[in-house]
Amino acid sequence: MTDPVELATYECDGLTNFRARPAVAVLARSAEEVETTVRVCARLGVPFVARGSGTGLSGGAVPVSDGVLVVTAKMRSVLSVRPDDRRAVVEPGVTNIDVSRAAAPYGLFYAPDPSSQQVCSVGGNVAENSGGAHCLKYGFTTNHVTGLEVVTPEGERVELGGMAPDTPGYDLVGAFVGSEGTLGVATRVTVRLLPLPEAVQTMLAAFADMDSAGRAVSAVIAAGLVPSAIEMMDALAISAVEKAVRCGYPAGAGAVLIVELDGPRGEVEPGLAEARRICEEEGAFEVRVAAGDAERAAIWRGRKAAFAAMGRLSPSYIVQDGVVPRSSLAEVLHDVAALSEQAGIKVANVFHAGDGNLHPLVLFDDQAEGEEPRAEELAEAILGLCIARGGSVTGEHGVGLHKLAAMEKMFSADDLATMLLLRSAFDPDGICNPGKAVPAPRLCGEPPRPRHGAHPLQEAGVGEIF
């Protein structure tokens, strides 16, 4: 695709603050087409960016304005499900939830479950090391990928890992997962499947305020329980999802917790009773336990719709993705509230409370003069709070373009130089998703700028090349 109107579709990912239009978008249907495209880019020295479903929230799939966008969304085949090995092999455009659908007839499922799992692709999950609500118990994408077929930035197709639980030598699969598309393009992914749990119990607990809900989270973990998920939403977020999907959360709640346990029935039922007792001791004024799949889905409906529901409250918003130790949750949330009041910008809090992964939604009107810069400053200040508490600038959304400056606050110059050495080993010419994930001194934290003069693709003739 070279038509500027058609290319406008691909200017940004789920974070619309950053935009660029590529020179060419290639909608690959096979690994061979990805390989051919990348070889052309390597030969001409043209930068390229891989893109899956475009649901990322850090600007990681924003194109280079004079480069090539390699779109893998049409590579949608589940190539094999091997129940005896508890593995599935899929193409990168397969949606997250379709992996579990393919595995379900064998009594298996794929554990990572981002809130966008209906549309987000496995290739994108690999790039960002996505997690989801159940990462507290099951971990992130990196814990469930055992093998990759990758097209390197030089256009060579290679195998990393495989079906085995582990392979000798350096953990190249671990290096690739979460590298945000800077080390190559995944064209095939081998994932670990798990047995469907015997029992699943979901509980909704409503609290008067965030402090008491936060204490309940700490107490549940301190009691030795390992829920598959503990999610928290504040009053502003609850208001948005009620308007959007009418999920029926308890009226007057300053915060709600969703606590889910799964596993053998003999462990889940007493564990749920203990979690309920703890929540009530910490001040929960209403506790509901789902009686079946329909009620469980109703409890989760509000949480899954939280980001999209913010449109009910604000024309625009920025989703942050910082991480803090669980013991610091209450203090950090107080500090976020103070910063919000000081800036005059509302913040709705939706987060994976069990592992301290915050998703503050900074609400602003992009048509109101001065609001967007203040919202950006507030979002950056929230990441500063996370770093100061010994946390991280991202839990699962990635660095992309959005958090390059924050990386320089979290890591030393030596740390960043080491990351760039690894990156250069895979991509010595710097053409693979340049300007993302790790700040380079030559970029000064800014995205790559368009070249001037004749472009290599124009000189060679796009039609002849592709």
N, C-alpha and C positions, 0 to 999 in steps of 0.2 A: 504494500500500500504506500502510495506517495501523494495522494490527494490531500491537500491541507485540511479540508473539511473532515474527511474520514480520520485523519491523524489527530484531530482535536479530541477525539474520544480517549486518547492515550496520554494526554498531557500530564496527568497526575494520578496518584493512587488515592486511597481513602482519606489522606491528609491533603486537603485542597489548597493549603497555603503556598505550596511549591508547585510550579508548573513549567514545563518546557515541551516543545513539539519536536519530535524526532524528524530526521530527513526521510527515513524509511521505517516502516513496521513490517516485519516478516511474521506471518501467522503460520508457524511451523506445525506440521501434522505428524512428524516422525523425528526420531533421533538423527536420521541421516540429513534431514533438512536443517536441523539445528547445527549439525557439524559443518555442513556446507556453508551456511551463513557465517558462522564464527570464523571459518578459514578465510573467507573473503575479507572480513573485518581485519583479521590479523595481517593479511597480505597488504592491505591498503593503509593499515595504521588507523583505522576508524574505530572510535569507541562504540561499545554496545552495552545494552542493559537488558537483562532478562525480566520478563513480567509474567505472572500467573493470572489470577483473577482480579488483581488490582485492589484488593481489600486492605492492604497494609496501611499502617497509621503513623509512619515515620518519614515518608518521602523516599523510601528505599527503592521504589520502582519508577521514580521520575526519570524520564529519558534524558539523554544528553542532546542538546538542541541541534547539533549537527551530526548526530550518530544514528545508530540502528537500534530499534527495539525488537527484541526476540520474544514473541508472545507464544507461550506454551499452553494456552487455555484450550486449544483444540486437541491436545494429546491427552485424551480422556479414558483410555482403556485400563481396566483392571486386568493385567496380563495373566495372573495366576493367583489362586488361593490354595495354600498347601496346609490343610488342617493338621496333618501329622507333625509337620515342622513348626506349626503356629507362625506361619509367615504368609505375607501377601506381597506380590510384586506389582507395582502400579506405575503408570506414566504420571508426569508431574502435573498435568491439568486435571486429574481426578479430584473431585471435591472431597474434603475431609470426611464428611458423613457417609459418602458412598463407599469408603473403605469398610466401615462397620456394617453397612447394608450388605456388602458382598460377603462378609465374614459371618453374618448372623445365622445363615442356614447350618453352619457347622458349630454353632454354640460359642462363637468367638466374637471379639470386638476389638476396635482400635482405640486405645485409651485417650490420646490427646484430643481435646474437644474445645477449640476456641469458640467464642460466642458466635462468630461468623461461619461456623462449620458447614452450614447449608450451602455456602457459596465459595468459601476460601479453598484454595488448591493445596494439595500436598507439596508441590514444588515450592510454593510460597511459605508453607509451614516449615519446610526444611531450611529455607533461606533465613527466616526470622527466629528459628527455634521456638515456635509457638507453643503455648501451654494450654490454658483454658481453666475452667472452674475446677476440674478434677486433678489438676497437677499437684495438689497437696499430697495426695496418696500415690499417684501414678507417675509423676514427673513430667518432663517436657518432651518435645519431639526427639531430642537427642537421645533420650532413654529408650526410644522405640524404633530407631532406624539402625539397621545392621549392615546395609549395603547400598551403594549408589553406583549408577553409571553416570559419568560426568563428561561433558565436553569442556576441555581446558581452554583457557584464553588463547591458546595457539591453534585451536581447532582439532585437537586430538581427543578421541573418545577413549576413556579409561575406566577401569573398574576399581572401586574402593570398597573394602569389606566384602560382605556376601551373606550367605544364609546362616553361617555359623554365629554363635553368640559373641565371639570375639575373634580377632585375627592378630597374628604376631606383628611386631614392629610398631611404628608410630601410628597413633590413632588418627588417620587421615579423615575417616568418616566424622569423628568428633570435631576436627578442625573445620570441615566443610559445613556441617550443620550449624546454623547461626552466623555464617560468614556474610550474610546479606547479599548474596549474589556477586561477591567480589573475587571469588576464586574459580568461577566457571559456572556452567549451566547444568543442572541435574536433568537427565533425560529418562531415568528409570530409578525407582526407589523401592528398596526391600524393607518392609516394616514388620515389626513384631506384633503378633496378635495375642490376646489374652482370653481366657475362658470367661464367658458371661457370669457375673456373680449369682450365687444362689438366691440371695435376698438383697433388696435395696430398700432403704427407709429414708424418707425425706421429711425434715421438720422445719417449720417456719416459726421463729421466735421474735416477738415484737417488744421493743424497749422504749422507754421514755426518751433516752438520749444515747449519743454515741459512746459516752464513757462507759456506761453499764454494759453495752453490747461488746465493747472492746475488752472489758474485764472478763466477760463470759468466754470470749475466744481464747484468752490466755489460760483460763481455768480449764477449759476442755482439753487443750493440749497438755497442760501440766498434769492432768489426771491420767495421762498415758493413752488416751484415745487417739486413733488415727482415722478421722473422717476422710472420706474421699473428697469432700468439698466443705469449705466454710466460706460463704459469701456474705458481704455486708453492703447495705445501701442506706444512705442518710435520708432525711425528710424531703429534701429537694428532689433527689432522684426518685423517691417513692411517688411524689406528686406527679412527676413527668410520666412514669410508666402507668400510673392509674389513668391519666388522661389518654394515653396512647392505646393501651390494651386491656384496661379494666380488669386487672389481675386480682382485685379484692383483698389487698393487704390490709391489716388491721388499721382502722382509723386512729389518727392521733399519734402514730408511731414516730419517734424521732430517729429510729433506726430499726432495721430488721436484719436478722441473721437467717440464712438458709444453711442448714447443717444436714449433710447427707452421709450416710454410712452404707457400705456395701461389703459383701463377702459371705461367709457361711452364716446361716440363719442363727446358729447357736452363739455367734459372736455379735451379730448386728443388733438383735433385739435387746440384750442387756446393755450394749453400748449406747443405743438410742435412749434407753431409760436413764442412763447416767448423764448423758448430754442434756436431756430435758431437766433433770434435777439441778444441774449446774446452772442452766439458763434461768430457771425460776429463782434459785438462790441469789443470782446476780441482778434480779429485778425485772425479769421478763413478765409483762402484764398479760400476755396472751401467747399460748403455744399451740400450734396446729401440727398434727402428724398426718401426712397424706395416707389415705385409706387404699389407694390403688394408683395405677399408672396415670389415670386422668387427673387426679388431684395432684400428683407429683408434677405432671406437665404444667398444671395451672400455677403451681408455686414457682416453677422455673421460668414461666413465660415472662414475668415482669423483669427478672434479671437478664434474660437473653435479649430483651427489647430495650434495655436501658440506654445504650448509645443512640440508637435511632430515635428514641423517645425525646431526646433533648431538643429536637425541633419544636416540640410543644412549648418550650420555655424560652428559646433563644434562636435567632436567625443563624448564628454561627457558634461554633465551640471548638476548643482545642482539647484533645484527649491526651493526658499525660500518663506515664507508665513507670513511675519510680517504685523503688523497693526499700523497705525499712525492716529492721528486726521487729518481730511481733511485740516485744517488750516496749518498743518505742511508738506503737500505733497511736495511743491516746495523746502523747505529747505532740507528735507530728500533726495530727488532725487539728489540735488546738492552734498550732502555729499556722496551718493552712487557713483556718478560719480567720485568724488575725490578719494575715496577708490579704485575704479576700476583702475584708472590711476596709483595710487601709487603701486598697486599690479601687474600691468601689465596683468590683467585678464579682459576680456570683460564681460559686464553685459547688458543683454537685459531686458527691463522693460515691463511687461504685467500685468495689475492689475485692480481690481474693484475700480475705482477711487471714486465712489460715497460714499463708506464707508471706504475708506483709507486702503483697504486690498491689500498690495503690493505682487507681485509675481516676484521678480527679478530672472532672470535666469543667473546663474554664469557659464560662458562657459570656458571649459578647455580641454586639451588633456591628457587623462590618461596615454598615452604612453610617454609623455615628462617628463623627470626627474624633480621632484620638483613642477610640476604644480598642482597636486591634493591637496597636503597640503596647498598651497597658496590659492587655490579655497575654501577649507574648512575654512581657516582663514577669508577670505573675506566674505563668507556666514555668519559666526558667527558674524563678525563685523557689518554686516547689521542689524542683530537682535539687537545688542547693540544700534544702532541708534534708532531703534523703541522703545526700552525700555526707552532710555533717553528722548524721546519725549512724554512719557506718554502713549505709545501704548502697543502692545502685541506681543509675540513671535509666535503666530499662530492665523489665522482667521478661517481656515477651514480644513487645512491639518493635524492638530494634532501635538502632541509632539513626540510620538513614542520613538524611540531610538535617533533620530537625534537631538532633542532639549533639552535633559535632562540637559545639562550644562547651557543652557539659562534659564531654569526654576529656577535654583538656583540664577540667577541674577535678575530675575523678582520678586520672592517671598521670604519672610523671612523664616527662619528656622521654626518658629511657623506656618506660612501658610502651608508649606509643611507637617509638622507633622500632622496638622488637616486633610489635604487631605489623608494622610496615615491612619488616624483613620477611615475615611469613607471607604476607600478601605478594611481595615482589617475587618470591620463589615460585608462586603459581602464575603470576601475571607480570613478567619483567617489563613489558611495554606500557603497562598502566592503562589498558584499554577496556578492562572488564569492570563495568559499573563504577567509573572513576568518581572521586569526590564524595563517596558514601562511607559510612561506618567508622572509619578511622581518619581523623584530621591529618592532612599532610601539610607540611610547612609551606609548600608552594601555593596551596589553595587558601591559606589563612582563614580556614573555616567557611569559605564561600563555595557555592556550587560551580562547576566548570562553566566557562563562558564560551559563546560561539566563536569559531574561527573566522578569520577574514580571508577573502580571496576565494579562488576556485576550490571546490570541495572534491576530495578524491572520488566520491561516488559519482559526482557530476562529470568529472573528467573521464571516468571509465565507462559511464553509461549504465544507469541502474538496471535497465531492462536486459542488457547484455549479461550483467553479472548474475542476476538472480533468475 
